């Protein structure tokens, strides 16, 4: 099997396992685990924020941020198809108490325009007491459901400025921010400018077995630590997994190879007549007539993929080589040829 379901299926290599086994640890709830602290400090520096907090998952990191920003009855905005809207089981509403409203992505895949935000926040500051208050903008970079689409720094700055003009705080879901930074050839901090908080993931693409982080001001992190404990995210000797995350950060430049493999896969699929947009990072979305049937057919030839936004999603990652991408295309090509032969008319 060649597993292209997600960049979360990667296995820690021997070097990472050795680093994790040798990690300097302590109880990170009643004390400070030195390796967790080192990871948090390095993450904060990379993201251009004063402080950061390790969390077991990206969903928890986002929930911590939203729970801190929102009060019950507040409305928050997020691009249509954003992870906080579609893949976190409604925790933003159920647990954080916020009412979500999708923003149309009229500036490109996964990218709302400043005008779209202005339309949804017009009069927000003067809203009567019986109306929902719009208090938060959630952005996502790269945007998973839009095929790993990236928002460049200038557009990001315009969106943040528009939110500020309307009195909104800004949270950035940067689960794959590392991919966006590599694709745009900019430091990660260039994509977090002006945000109040940002979440990132170490197990998507970078190869860590688990772990995310949320970053922001020192005051925010103090509140976030309490919220993490409330949600059950306080771990003891967390340095064992934090060591893997630290090592994963050394793999940022490797993401360029995943992006190149995604382009290679997309190009090959287009040659077979598949409806595939040009990927910007490591996610390839393919439009097909029957998604479930296509996924079944792919599994039968040893290729694993997942459904996403009504299409088939392939995700390239560090555990899939260029040779394996070529093998995927070879298998699809052979299966297509067999199907065509089955439908050839009988000779006279």
N, C-alpha and C positions, 0 to 999 in steps of 0.2 A: 504493500500500500504506500502511496505517496500522499501525505497528509497536507492538504492545503485548506483545511477548515479555518484555521486562525493562526496568528503569530503567538498565540498563547500555548500551543502544543509543544513548544520547544523543550528539550531536555537539558538540564544543567550538565555542562561538560566536566571532564575530570578535574581540570584546574579549578573551576568554580566549586566543585564538591570539596576539594582539598582546602580551599580558602574558608569555606563555611565550617568545616570540621575543626579548623584551628582558630576560629573567631574568639576574641576576648569578649566575654559576656557578663551580664549582671541582671538582677531583677528590674525590668524596665517599668514596673508599676510603682514599687516602693522606693526605687533608686533610679539611677540613670545608666542604662546599658551603654558602655563606651562605643561600641560599634554602631548601635542605632544612632547615637549622638553624632558620630562622624558622618553617617549617611545623611542625616537631617541637615547638618551644616553644609555639606557639599551640594545637596539638592537646592537649598536656599540660595547658595551662591550662583549655581547654574541658572536658576530661574529669576535672579535679580530681586529676590525678596529678603526681608530681614530674618525670617525664620521659617522652618518647615517641620512637619510632623509625619512620621511613618505611620501608615495604616495597613491592615492586612489586605484590603482590596480597594479598587478604584471606586466602586459603588459606595463604599463607606466614606472615602475621601470626599466625594461629591455631596453625600448626605450631610456630612459634618459641616461643609461650607454652606449649604442651603439652610440647614437648621440654625446656623449662626446668623445668616443674613436676613432670614424671613421671620415674620411674626404671623400668627394665624390670621387668615383673611387677606394676606398680601398676595398679589399676583406677580409671577415672574415670566419673563420672555425667554424663549430658546428657539434656535433654528429648527424648522420642521425636520423631523426624523432624528433629532439629537438623542444621544444616549440617555440623557436624564429624562427624556419624555417617553422613550419607547422600550428601554432595556433595563430599567431599574425598578420594575414592579410597582410603580406609582409611589415610591417612597418619598418623593419630593412633596406630594400632596398628603399622603397618609401619615408620615412621620414628621416632616419639616413643616407641614401646615400651609404650604403655598399652593396657589391655583395656577397651573401652567397654561400658557398661551403660545402656540407655535407661531413663528415668524416665517412668512414665505421667503424662500431662498431665491430672490429675484436677481441677485448679482452673479449667479453662477452656482454650480453644484455645491450644496452645503453652505452657501454664503449669502446671508441677507444683506440688503443695502441699508445705508443710513436712512434713506427715505422711508423704508418699510418700518424701521424702528420708530421714526418720528410719527408715523401714522398711528402706531399703537400706543404712543405715550403722549399724544396731544392732550393737553389739559390735565395731565396726571397730577401736577402740583396743586391744582385747584379743584380736584374731584370732591364732590360732597361726601359726607361721612358714610352714607349708605352704599357707596360704590367701592368696589375693590381698589386697593391702592397698588399701583405697579411700582415695585421697589428694587427689582433685580433683573439684570440681563445675564443670561448664561450663554457663553459661546463654546464652540467645540472646534479644535484644530489639532490634527486633521479630523475631518468629519467622516466617521465610520460608514454610515448608511449612504453617504454620497460617494463611496468608493475611495475613501482616503483623501478627499479633496482638501487642499490647503488654502488658508487665508494669508496673503502676504502682509508684511508689517504695515504698509501704508493703509490698506483697507482695515486692518485691525485697529489702527489708531483712530480712524474715522468713526468706526463703530463705538469704540470706547468714549470718544468725545461726545457723540450723540447721546449715549446713555448718561453721561455726566450732565449734559445740558438739561436732561429730563429729571435729574435727581436720583438716578438709579445707581446702585452698586453693580459691580461686574465680577462674575466668576467665570473662569476659563477651565473647561474640561479639556485638559491636555493629555489624555490617556496616551495618545500617540503624538504628542508634541515633539518628541525627538525625531520622528519621521518627517514632520513638517519642517523642522529646522534644517535637517540634512537636505531635504528636497529643495529648499529655498537658499541653502548655503548661507545661513545666518546663525548666530548664537541663539540658543533657546530663549534667553532673556529678551531678545528683540521681539519675540512674539507674545510676551506677557506684559508689555509696557502699559501702565495705566490700570491694570486689573487690581482688584482688591484681594482676590484669592485665585489660586490655580492648583489643579490636581494633575499629577503625572503618574504613569504606571511603569514599573520596572520589569513586569513579566510579559509585556507585549513587545515582541521584537528583540528586546535586549537580552533575553535568555534567563532571567532570574526565575526561580520556581514560584515565587509569590511576592507580593508587596507593591504598595503605591505610596504616595505622599501627597499632602496638601500643604500649601505654602501661603504666607501672607505676613501681616504685621505681627510683632511680638504679642500684642494684646489679643489678636485673633487666635494665635496658637495657644495661648493660655486657656481661652474658652474651648478651643478645639480639643485640647487634651482631655478636658472634663467630658465633652460630648463623646469622644472616642471611648472613654471608660464606660459611659452610660450605654453605648451600643455594643459593649462586649469586645471592644478592640484592643483593650489593654493586655499585652502579652508579657510574659516573664522574660526568659532569656532570648529576647528577640534578635540579639546580635547574630545568631546563627543564620537567620534568613537575611538580615540586613547586610551581612558580609557578601552574600550572593548578589544583592542589589548594588552594592558598591562596585563589585567586579563587573556587573552588567553595564554600569556607566562607562566603563572603559571600552565598550563595544559600540559606542555611538556611530563612529565612522563606518562600521560594518553595514549599517542600514542602507548605504548607497548600493551595495550589491543586491539587496532584496528589491530595491526599486528597479534596478536594471533587469532583474529576473521577471518582475511584474510586467515591464514593457515587452520583454521577450515573449512572455506567455500571451499577452494581449495581441501582439502582432500575429502570432501563430494562429490564434483563435479566429482573428479576422480573416485570415487567408482561407479558413474553412467556412467562411460565411457567417460566423457568429456576430451578433450585435454587441460590440465591445467598445466602450469609450477608452480614450488614452488615459492610463492611470497616472496619477501625480505622485503616488508613493508606492505602497506595497499591496494595495487592494485592487483586484480586478473584478468588476461587475459585468456579468454577461446576461443580456436579455435573451430569453428562450421562450418557446411557445408553451412548454409545460415544465415548470421548475421541478416538481417532485419526480416526474419521469426522467428528467435529465440527471438529477442527483442519483437516482437508482442506476441508470446506465453508466454513469461515471464510476460508481462504486463497483460495478461488475467488472470494470477494466482496471480496478485498483487505484482509483483516484478519488480522494475524499474532498468534498466541498460542502458549503452550507447555503441555505437560502438567505437572502437579504434584500429588503425593499422590493420584493417581487422579482428578483433576479437571482442568478447563481453567483455566489461570492467565492472567489479564490484569493487566498492570502499567502504571499511569499514570505519566507522567514529564514533565519540563520541555519535551520536544520534541513533545508531543501537546496540542493546545489543546482547550478545551471544545467548540468547533465540530466538531472531529474526533471527539470522543466522541459527539456527537449524530449525526455521519455514520455512525459504527459502528453505532449503534442503528437508524438509518434503513435501512442495508444489511441488517442482520439481519431487520428487520421486513419488508422487501420480499421477501427470500428466503423467509421464513416464509409470506408471502401467496402466493407463486408455488407453493410446495410444497402449500399447502392447496388451491389451484385445481386442481393436477394430480390430487388425490385426490377431487375432487367427483364425485358420481354423475352419470351421463349423464341428461339430462332425458328425460321420457317422450315 
